[in-house]
Amino acid sequence: MNIDLNKKGVILIVDDIPSNLEILFDLLADAGFTVLIAEDGESAIARAEYAPPDLILLDVLMPEIDGFETCRRLKANERTKDIPIIFMTALAETVDKVKGLSLGAVDYITKPLQHEEVLARIELHLKLRNLTKTLQEQNLQIKEQAALLDITTDAIVVQDLDNQIYFWNKGAESLYGWKSQEAVGKKVNQLVYRAETTSQLQNIYKSLAENGSWQGELQQVTKQGQGIIVASRWTLMRDQDGKPKSILTVNTDITEKKQLENQFLRAQRLESIGTLAGGIAHDLNNILTPILTAAQLLQLKLPNTDERTQQMMRTIEANAKRGAALVKQVLQFARGVEGKRMIVQVGHLFSEIKQIVEETFPKSIELFTDIKPELWAVIGDATHLHQVLMNLVVNARDAMPNGGTLSIYAENIYIDEHYARMNLDASVGPHIQITIADTGVGMPPEIVDRIFEPFFTTKEVGKGTGLGLSTVRGIIKSHGGFVNVHSKVGKGTEFKIFLPAVEATATLFREDLEIFKGNGELILVVDDEARILETTKISLETYNYKVLTASDGIEAIALYAQYLDEISVVLVDMMMPSMDGATTIRALQKINGLVKIIAVSGLAPSDKLAGFAAIKSFIAKPYTLKNYYKIYTTFFVRNRKA
């Protein structure tokens, strides 16, 4: 607020002698002041309280209440306490002057009054009052600005050109953990930066010198040693002569935002890889199916061939199975594999894992377990979850070639909304948290970022396929869970698995199936791969079934319409060009609402299959003869018993 110090003000004159009032009134009015008068202390107090003047000229000797009492009461009143008071007196005793000044007066004028002195003293004290008001308003503004700086959640720091801190707001205290009294006077580089950021800071100072400002992202550290990421804005502050005097930095914590961005980008990359891997896996399964089936059929049809030929056929079968297993792992990463879901007590799995570790791992590896009692159950596939745990403990073993500690923890936790927001795959609700940690070699961030990609491995050639962790992620994701990884080079690695939990006990069941040959039932096989049609037809006919084949959905519809009353079941590949399996099934259902379908695919079964009541079973490619006929014969045996 700018105030004109030369602006004339309002003066209140208090004197019980009318002639004195008249003289002063004329003097001050002629000088341009607005003048008010009062003939006693009581009326002066009332008038000053009603409309406070800029200055009061107060006579000391007055009847009833004198000038000293009037001054005391004016200074005791909140509305009038800041008005400057100049005493007028004929007395010259020092004791009276001391008394008046102690009561709050700013000056004395001795009677008889000298006009020039009166005007000079009034103008002096009005200027002083205006200066005081200006400073008070500026101080108030500074306090308000400081309060606003402390209210903001941003960390605001001012440092001199030698990086010494001289302002550190509440936001900085909250973000970094250092109190203002701890930070002020310290070098900012020593408090919030690690040594590796030195080169980046040098570039920032260079940019400040050239442009006067800089903004970007910075890696910083808190008092507790925790790494954070901030969006930082730097401004070079200058003095009145334009010379640099300090650096203002405003830092916004974006650590959580960057974590979510990284999770999202990683999820996008893995999804893209999964889509590609799923497509390749489908094609590979179509290639492997006739090879595996033909290899098995040849062994059945040519039992008397020489040993070398038999060995070659067994080699073909074994390698086709290995290829199928590899493809299966890819699919577990890409889509997850839906096994038989039941209520599983995860605690039972740890006893098996513990036994395997104690019996097979090197004695240099010490096992520590802390499995909390009364763990909740999960709905899932026990075999697949066992595979996850085995994958992780074997990886932990390999990360500790010289020995170390393998720790396994399991506990019930509840994921709240805040935690769910911080993890893209998380959902609110009860979970089991499984932690598998080692004290091994650890991994740098650029490796951690890629460990779930299929075929990515840090192991030597021939010692790993790079599918272990991608399979782990696929299985956990198919169970509705997620995985977090923390690793430090030389310190070890920690995997945390989160699985949605239910409050239930585990139930075990088994279904023993007997393999039966067919009774001449007619099966329509639909697949766009000629070799699969050929080997499937031969296999079914070997087991006493009759077979019709169709290379696409249109041909399948025509054959089904022709042999409607004879066909017992239709075997349909879900992935076909032109007309896919789902469209074919819908068309068959229009012809016969009671049609029985067995779906076949090189991919994992999806939720889309649940919409077809006609689908009675599912076969995953490539299938061995045992699994292949088990499904078919079970289907027909069930129909026969019905």
C-alpha positions in Angstrom: 0.0 0.0 0.0 1.6 3.3 -1.1 0.9 6.3 1.1 1.6 9.9 0.2 3.7 11.1 3.2 3.1 14.8 2.3 -0.7 14.5 2.4 -2.2 16.7 5.1 -4.0 15.0 7.9 -6.7 15.5 10.6 -5.6 17.2 13.9 -7.5 17.2 17.2 -6.7 20.1 19.5 -7.6 19.7 23.2 -7.4 22.8 25.4 -9.7 24.4 28.0 -8.7 28.0 27.0 -10.8 29.2 24.0 -8.2 31.7 22.8 -5.5 29.0 22.5 -8.0 26.8 20.5 -8.7 29.7 18.2 -5.0 30.5 17.5 -4.1 26.9 16.8 -7.2 26.3 14.7 -6.3 29.2 12.4 -2.7 28.2 12.2 -3.3 24.6 11.2 -6.3 25.3 8.9 -4.1 27.8 7.0 -1.4 25.1 6.7 -4.0 22.8 5.0 -4.9 20.5 7.9 -8.4 19.4 8.8 -8.9 20.6 12.4 -11.1 19.3 15.2 -11.4 20.8 18.7 -12.3 19.7 22.2 -12.4 21.8 25.4 -11.9 19.0 28.0 -10.5 15.5 28.3 -13.8 13.6 28.3 -15.0 15.2 25.0 -11.6 14.7 23.5 -11.7 10.9 24.3 -15.3 10.6 22.9 -14.4 12.5 19.7 -11.2 10.6 19.1 -13.0 7.2 19.6 -15.8 8.2 17.2 -13.5 9.4 14.4 -9.8 8.8 15.2 -7.7 11.8 14.0 -4.1 11.5 12.6 -2.6 13.4 15.6 -3.7 15.0 18.9 -2.4 18.2 20.4 -3.2 17.8 24.1 -2.9 20.4 26.9 -1.5 19.1 30.1 -3.3 21.4 32.6 -7.1 21.0 32.3 -9.9 20.8 34.9 -11.6 17.5 35.9 -9.3 15.1 34.1 -5.9 16.5 33.1 -3.9 15.8 30.0 -1.9 12.9 31.6 -5.1 11.0 32.5 -6.6 11.8 29.1 -3.5 10.4 27.4 -3.6 7.2 29.6 -7.2 6.5 28.7 -6.6 7.2 25.0 -3.6 4.7 25.0 -5.7 2.1 26.8 -8.4 2.2 24.1 -7.9 -0.2 21.1 -9.3 2.4 18.6 -7.1 5.3 19.8 -4.0 3.7 21.1 -1.9 4.3 18.0 -2.7 8.0 17.6 0.4 10.2 18.1 -0.1 12.6 21.1 1.9 15.8 21.5 1.6 17.5 24.9 1.3 21.3 25.2 2.4 22.8 28.5 3.8 25.9 30.2 5.7 23.6 32.6 9.3 22.8 31.9 10.0 20.4 34.7 11.8 17.2 33.4 9.7 15.0 35.7 6.5 16.0 33.9 8.1 15.3 30.5 9.2 11.9 31.6 5.7 11.1 32.9 4.1 12.2 29.7 6.4 10.2 27.5 6.0 7.1 29.7 2.2 7.3 29.2 2.8 7.1 25.4 3.1 10.7 24.2 5.5 11.2 21.3 6.6 14.8 22.0 6.2 18.0 24.0 5.6 21.6 22.9 6.3 24.3 25.5 4.0 27.4 25.8 4.1 30.1 24.6 3.9 28.2 21.3 6.1 29.0 18.3 4.1 28.6 15.1 7.0 27.3 13.0 7.9 24.8 15.7 4.3 23.6 16.0 4.0 23.0 12.3 7.4 21.3 12.1 6.8 18.9 15.0 3.3 18.0 13.7 4.6 17.3 10.1 7.5 15.3 11.5 5.3 13.0 13.6 2.7 12.6 10.9 5.4 11.4 8.5 6.7 9.1 11.2 3.2 7.7 11.8 2.7 7.2 8.0 6.0 5.4 7.7 5.1 3.2 10.7 1.8 2.3 9.1 3.5 1.5 5.8 6.0 -0.8 7.5 3.3 -2.5 9.5 1.3 -3.2 6.3 4.4 -4.4 4.5 5.3 -6.7 7.5 1.7 -8.0 7.4 2.0 -8.7 3.7 5.3 -10.5 4.3 3.8 -12.6 7.1 0.8 -13.4 4.9 3.1 -14.4 2.0 5.2 -16.5 4.4 2.0 -18.2 5.7 1.0 -18.9 2.1 4.4 -20.4 1.4 4.0 -22.7 4.4 0.5 -23.7 3.5 1.5 -24.9 0.1 2.5 -28.6 -0.2 5.3 -27.7 -2.6 8.8 -27.5 -1.2 10.1 -23.9 -1.5 13.8 -23.4 -0.9 15.9 -20.2 -1.3 19.7 -20.7 -1.4 22.5 -18.2 -1.9 25.0 -18.5 -4.8 27.1 -20.8 -2.6 24.2 -23.2 -2.3 23.7 -22.3 1.4 20.0 -22.5 2.4 18.4 -19.5 4.0 14.7 -20.2 3.5 13.0 -23.6 4.0 9.2 -23.7 4.1 6.8 -26.2 5.8 6.4 -28.0 2.5 10.1 -28.7 2.4 10.0 -30.0 5.9 7.2 -32.4 5.0 8.8 -33.6 1.8 12.4 -34.0 2.9 12.0 -34.6 6.7 14.5 -31.9 7.7 13.1 -29.2 10.0 13.7 -25.5 9.0 16.2 -25.0 11.9 18.1 -28.1 10.7 18.2 -27.0 7.0 18.9 -23.3 7.2 22.6 -22.6 6.9 23.4 -26.0 5.4 24.5 -26.7 1.8 21.5 -27.8 -0.2 23.6 -30.3 -2.1 24.5 -32.1 1.1 20.8 -32.5 2.2 18.8 -33.6 -0.8 21.1 -34.8 -3.6 23.2 -37.9 -4.0 26.7 -37.7 -5.5 25.6 -39.1 -8.9 23.5 -36.0 -9.6 26.5 -33.7 -9.5 26.8 -33.5 -13.3 23.1 -32.7 -13.7 23.3 -30.0 -11.2 26.2 -28.4 -13.0 24.1 -28.3 -16.1 21.3 -26.6 -14.2 23.6 -23.9 -12.8 24.9 -23.3 -16.4 21.3 -23.0 -17.7 20.4 -20.6 -14.8 23.4 -18.3 -15.7 22.4 -18.3 -19.4 18.6 -18.2 -19.1 17.7 -17.2 -15.6 15.5 -20.2 -15.0 15.4 -24.0 -15.4 12.7 -26.7 -14.9 12.7 -30.4 -15.2 12.7 -33.7 -13.1 15.2 -34.4 -10.4 16.2 -37.5 -8.4 16.5 -36.4 -4.7 16.7 -38.1 -1.3 14.9 -37.5 2.0 16.5 -37.3 5.5 15.6 -41.0 5.9 17.6 -41.9 2.7 14.5 -42.6 0.6 14.7 -41.7 -3.0 12.1 -39.4 -4.5 11.4 -37.7 -7.8 10.4 -34.0 -8.0 9.3 -31.7 -10.7 11.6 -28.8 -10.0 11.4 -25.1 -11.1 14.5 -22.9 -10.5 14.6 -19.1 -10.8 17.7 -16.9 -10.5 16.8 -14.0 -8.2 18.6 -10.6 -8.8 19.1 -7.4 -6.8 18.1 -3.9 -7.8 21.3 -3.6 -9.9 20.4 -6.8 -11.8 23.2 -8.8 -10.2 22.4 -12.5 -9.2 21.8 -12.8 -5.4 20.0 -16.1 -4.8 18.2 -19.1 -6.3 14.6 -19.9 -5.7 13.5 -23.5 -6.2 10.0 -24.9 -6.0 9.8 -28.7 -5.9 6.7 -30.8 -6.4 6.8 -34.5 -5.3 5.9 -36.6 -8.3 7.2 -39.9 -7.0 3.8 -41.7 -7.0 2.9 -40.2 -10.4 6.1 -41.6 -11.9 5.6 -45.0 -10.3 2.1 -45.2 -11.8 3.4 -44.0 -15.2 6.2 -46.7 -15.2 3.7 -49.4 -14.2 1.4 -48.3 -17.0 4.2 -48.3 -19.6 5.5 -51.6 -18.4 1.9 -53.1 -18.5 1.5 -51.7 -22.1 4.8 -53.2 -23.2 4.0 -56.6 -21.6 0.5 -56.6 -23.1 2.0 -55.9 -26.6 4.5 -58.7 -26.1 1.8 -61.0 -24.8 -0.4 -60.3 -27.8 2.5 -61.1 -30.1 3.5 -64.2 -28.1 -0.1 -65.4 -28.0 -0.4 -65.2 -31.8 2.9 -67.0 -32.3 1.9 -69.6 -29.8 -1.4 -70.3 -31.6 0.5 -70.9 -34.9 3.1 -73.1 -33.2 0.4 -75.2 -31.6 -1.2 -75.8 -35.0 2.2 -76.9 -36.3 3.0 -79.1 -33.3 -0.4 -80.9 -33.1 0.0 -83.0 -36.2 3.7 -83.7 -35.5 2.9 -85.0 -32.0 -0.2 -86.9 -33.0 1.6 -88.5 -36.1 4.6 -89.5 -34.0 2.4 -91.3 -31.5 0.3 -92.9 -34.2 3.4 -94.2 -36.1 4.6 -95.9 -32.9 1.2 -97.6 -32.6 1.0 -98.6 -36.3 4.6 -99.7 -36.7 5.4 -101.6 -33.5 7.8 -104.0 -35.2 10.2 -101.5 -36.8 13.9 -101.6 -35.9 15.1 -100.0 -32.6 16.8 -97.0 -34.4 13.5 -96.1 -36.1 11.6 -96.5 -32.9 14.1 -94.2 -31.2 13.7 -91.6 -33.9 9.9 -91.6 -33.5 10.3 -91.3 -29.7 12.7 -88.4 -30.2 10.2 -86.7 -32.5 7.4 -87.2 -29.9 9.7 -86.0 -27.0 10.8 -82.8 -28.8 7.2 -82.1 -29.9 6.2 -82.3 -26.3 9.1 -80.0 -25.2 8.0 -77.5 -27.8 4.4 -77.8 -26.6 5.5 -77.2 -23.0 7.5 -74.1 -24.1 4.4 -72.8 -26.0 2.3 -73.5 -22.9 4.7 -71.3 -20.8 4.4 -68.5 -23.4 0.6 -68.7 -23.1 0.8 -68.6 -19.3 2.6 -65.3 -19.7 0.3 -64.0 -22.5 -3.1 -65.0 -21.2 -2.7 -67.1 -18.1 -3.8 -70.7 -18.0 -7.1 -71.6 -16.6 -6.7 -74.8 -14.6 -9.2 -76.5 -12.4 -10.1 -73.9 -9.8 -10.9 -74.8 -6.3 -10.4 -73.4 -2.8 -6.7 -73.7 -2.0 -5.1 -73.3 1.4 -1.8 -71.8 0.4 -0.2 -72.7 3.7 -0.2 -76.4 2.6 2.0 -75.4 -0.4 4.8 -74.0 1.8 5.4 -77.3 3.6 6.2 -78.9 0.2 8.4 -76.0 -0.9 10.2 -76.1 2.4 10.9 -79.8 2.1 12.2 -79.4 -1.4 14.5 -76.5 -0.4 15.9 -78.3 2.6 16.6 -81.5 0.7 17.9 -80.2 -2.6 19.4 -76.7 -2.1 23.1 -76.2 -1.2 23.7 -76.2 2.5 25.3 -72.8 2.1 21.8 -71.4 1.7 19.9 -70.9 5.0 16.1 -71.1 4.8 14.0 -68.8 7.0 10.2 -69.1 7.0 7.5 -67.1 8.7 4.1 -68.4 7.6 1.4 -66.7 9.7 -1.2 -69.1 11.1 -4.8 -69.1 9.9 -3.9 -67.8 6.4 -6.9 -67.1 4.3 -7.6 -69.4 1.3 -7.5 -68.5 -2.4 -9.6 -69.7 -5.3 -7.1 -71.1 -7.8 -5.1 -73.9 -9.2 -2.8 -75.5 -6.6 -0.5 -76.9 -9.3 0.0 -73.5 -10.9 0.6 -71.8 -7.6 3.1 -74.5 -6.6 4.9 -73.7 -9.9 5.0 -70.0 -9.1 6.6 -70.7 -5.7 9.1 -73.2 -7.1 10.1 -70.7 -9.9 10.8 -68.0 -7.4 12.8 -70.1 -4.9 14.9 -71.6 -7.6 15.7 -68.1 -9.0 16.6 -67.1 -5.4 18.9 -70.1 -5.2 20.6 -69.2 -8.5 21.1 -65.6 -7.3 23.2 -66.9 -4.3 26.0 -69.0 -5.8 28.1 -68.4 -2.7 25.3 -69.0 -0.3 23.0 -66.7 1.7 19.6 -66.5 3.2 16.3 -67.5 1.5 13.3 -66.0 3.3 9.7 -66.9 2.8 6.9 -65.0 4.4 3.1 -65.2 4.1 0.5 -63.2 5.8 -3.1 -61.9 5.5 -3.4 -58.2 4.4 -6.2 -55.9 3.4 -5.5 -53.7 0.3 -7.2 -50.3 0.8 -8.1 -47.8 -1.9 -4.9 -45.8 -1.5 -2.7 -48.8 -2.2 -4.9 -49.9 -5.0 -4.5 -46.5 -6.7 -0.7 -47.0 -6.5 -0.8 -50.4 -8.2 -2.5 -50.8 -11.5 -3.3 -54.5 -11.1 -4.4 -54.2 -7.5 -8.0 -54.4 -6.2 -9.5 -53.4 -2.9 -10.1 -56.3 -0.5 -8.5 -59.1 1.5 -5.4 -60.6 0.0 -2.6 -63.0 0.9 0.8 -61.5 0.6 3.7 -63.9 -0.1 7.2 -62.6 0.1 10.2 -64.5 -1.2 13.5 -62.7 -0.6 17.1 -63.6 -1.1 20.5 -62.0 -0.1 22.0 -62.6 -3.5 23.6 -60.6 -6.3 20.5 -58.4 -6.9 19.6 -56.5 -10.1 19.9 -53.0 -11.4 16.7 -51.1 -12.3 17.1 -51.6 -16.0 17.1 -55.4 -15.5 14.2 -55.3 -13.0 12.1 -53.4 -15.6 12.4 -56.3 -18.1 12.4 -59.5 -16.0 8.8 -60.4 -16.8 9.3 -60.3 -20.6 9.3 -63.7 -22.2 12.7 -65.0 -23.2 14.6 -62.3 -21.3 17.2 -63.9 -19.0 20.4 -62.9 -17.3 21.5 -66.5 -17.0 24.2 -68.0 -19.2 23.2 -69.6 -22.5 21.6 -73.0 -21.9 20.8 -72.3 -18.3 17.5 -70.6 -18.6 14.7 -70.1 -21.2 13.7 -66.7 -19.9 10.1 -67.9 -19.4 10.2 -68.6 -15.7 9.2 -65.1 -14.4 6.9 -64.4 -17.4 5.1 -67.6 -16.4 4.9 -66.5 -12.8 3.3 -63.2 -13.8 0.8 -64.9 -16.2 -0.3 -67.3 -13.5 -0.6 -64.7 -10.8 -2.5 -62.4 -13.1 -4.9 -65.2 -14.1 -5.6 -65.6 -10.4 -6.5 -61.9 -10.1 -3.3 -61.0 -8.3 -0.2 -59.0 -9.0 3.6 -59.1 -8.3 5.9 -56.4 -7.0 9.7 -56.6 -7.2 12.4 -54.8 -5.2 16.1 -55.4 -5.9 19.4 -53.8 -5.2 22.7 -54.8 -6.7 24.8 -56.7 -4.1 21.9 -56.6 -1.6 19.4 -59.1 -2.9 15.9 -59.3 -4.4 12.5 -59.5 -2.9 9.3 -60.7 -4.7 5.9 -59.9 -3.2 3.0 -61.8 -4.5 -0.6 -60.6 -3.8 -3.5 -63.0 -4.3 -7.2 -62.2 -3.6 -8.3 -64.2 -0.6 -11.5 -65.8 0.6 -12.4 -66.9 4.1 -12.9 -70.6 3.5 -11.2 -74.0 4.0 -9.6 -76.0 1.3 -11.4 -79.0 -0.1 -9.5 -81.6 -2.1 -11.1 -83.7 -4.8 -10.0 -86.0 -7.5 -11.7 -87.3 -10.6 -10.4 -90.6 -11.9 -11.3 -91.0 -15.5 -11.3 -94.3 -17.4 -10.5 -94.3 -21.1 -13.1 -96.0 -23.3 -13.1 -96.7 -27.1 -15.9 -95.4 -29.2 -19.0 -97.2 -30.4 -19.0 -95.8 -33.9 -20.2 -92.4 -32.9 -19.9 -89.8 -35.7 -17.8 -86.7 -34.9 -17.6 -83.6 -37.1 -14.0 -82.1 -36.9 -13.7 -78.4 -38.0 -10.2 -77.0 -38.4 -8.5 -74.8 -41.0 -5.2 -76.8 -40.7 -5.2 -79.8 -43.1 -2.6 -81.7 -41.2 -4.6 -81.4 -37.9 -7.7 -82.6 -39.7 -5.7 -85.6 -41.1 -4.1 -86.7 -37.8 -7.3 -86.1 -35.8 -9.3 -88.2 -38.2 -6.8 -91.0 -38.1 -6.6 -90.9 -34.3 -10.4 -91.0 -33.8 -10.9 -93.7 -36.3 -8.2 -95.8 -34.6 -10.3 -95.6 -31.4 -13.5 -96.7 -33.2 -15.1 -93.3 -34.0 -16.5 -92.2 -37.4 -15.2 -88.8 -38.6 -16.4 -86.0 -40.9 -13.9 -83.2 -41.5 -14.5 -79.5 -42.5 -11.8 -77.0 -43.3 -13.9 -74.0 -42.4 -17.1 -72.9 -40.7 -19.1 -72.7 -44.0 -18.3 -76.3 -44.9 -19.0 -77.4 -41.3 -22.5 -75.9 -41.4 -23.3 -77.6 -44.7 -22.1 -81.0 -43.4 -23.9 -80.6 -40.1 -27.2 -79.8 -41.9 -26.7 -82.9 -44.1 -25.9 -85.3 -41.3 -27.8 -83.6 -38.5 -29.4 -86.8 -37.0 -26.1 -88.8 -37.1 -23.5 -86.4 -35.7 -23.0 -86.9 -32.0 -20.5 -84.0 -31.3 -18.8 -81.3 -33.2 -15.1 -80.6 -32.6 -14.5 -76.9 -33.5 -11.3 -74.9 -33.7 -11.9 -71.4 -32.2 -9.3 -69.6 -34.3 -10.2 -69.9 -38.0 -10.1 -67.3 -40.9 -13.2 -66.1 -42.6 -15.6 -67.6 -40.1 -14.2 -68.2 -36.6 -15.2 -70.8 -34.2 -17.6 -68.6 -32.2 -19.6 -67.7 -35.4 -19.6 -71.3 -36.5 -21.0 -72.4 -33.2 -23.8 -69.8 -33.3 -24.8 -71.0 -36.8 -24.8 -74.6 -35.6 -27.0 -73.7 -32.7 -29.6 -72.1 -35.0 -29.8 -75.4 -36.9 -30.0 -77.5 -33.7 -30.4 -75.9 -30.4 -29.2 -79.1 -28.7 -25.9 -79.4 -30.6 -23.0 -80.6 -28.5 -19.7 -78.8 -29.1 -16.1 -79.4 -27.9 -14.0 -76.3 -28.4 -10.3 -76.5 -29.4 -7.8 -73.7 -29.4 -4.1 -73.0 -29.2 -4.9 -70.2 -26.7 -6.2 -70.4 -23.2 -10.0 -70.6 -22.8 -11.5 -67.2 -22.5 -14.6 -65.8 -20.8 -16.3 -65.7 -24.3 -16.7 -69.5 -24.2 -18.9 -69.2 -21.1 -21.6 -67.6 -23.3 -22.2 -70.9 -25.3 -24.3 -73.5 -23.5 -23.5 -75.9 -26.4 -19.8 -76.1 -25.5 -19.5 -79.1 -23.2 -15.7 -79.3 -23.0 -12.4 -77.6 -24.0 -9.2 -79.0 -25.4 -6.0 -77.1 -25.5 -3.6 -77.6 -28.4 -1.4 -79.5 -28.8 -2.9 -82.6 -27.1 -1.3 -86.0 -26.4 -3.3 -89.1 -27.2 -3.9 -89.8 -23.5 -5.5 -86.4 -22.8 -7.1 -86.3 -26.2 -9.0 -89.5 -25.8 -9.7 -89.0 -22.1 -11.8 -85.9 -22.9 -13.7 -87.6 -25.8 -14.4 -90.9 -24.0 -15.4 -89.1 -20.8 -17.9 -87.1 -22.9 -19.4 -90.2 -24.5 -19.3 -92.3 -21.4 -21.3 -89.6 -19.6 -23.9 -89.6 -22.4 -24.1 -93.4 -22.3 -24.7 -93.5 -18.6 -27.4 -90.8 -19.0 
